[in-house]
Amino acid sequence: MDRTEFVIVTAVILFIAFALGWFASWVFHRFTRVTGADMAELDRMASDLHQAEETRDEAITYLQQREAELTGQLGQTEAELGAAMEGLREARQETEELRAYIERINAG
């Protein structure tokens, strides 16, 4: 094989390698490209996700406000319960004092 044949064979081999690479690239991009329908679906999914995140944030805010309200009501109820228990304790003590007074009067 002389020099000219070697150059021609090398050029043909390189051209075939280039053609195979180009074909492989074309096939790869043909199967992996995103269609318009896929983009529309992705846009819809992104919109749905954004709406779901907003709804979640609103729900979290509502729950935090409701928790603060219930915590306040619980504190108020506990204070009222403490006052009622104190009033009941005083009423029992006064009842015992009156009972003792009546027993002294009846005994005396």
Protein Blocks (a to p, Z undefined) as FASTA:
>chain_A
ZZklmmmmmmmmmmmmmmmmmmmmmmmmmmmpccfklmmmmmmmmmmmmmmmmmmmmmmm
mmmmmmmmmmmmmmmmmmmmmmmmmmmmmmmmmmmmmmmmmmmmmmZZ
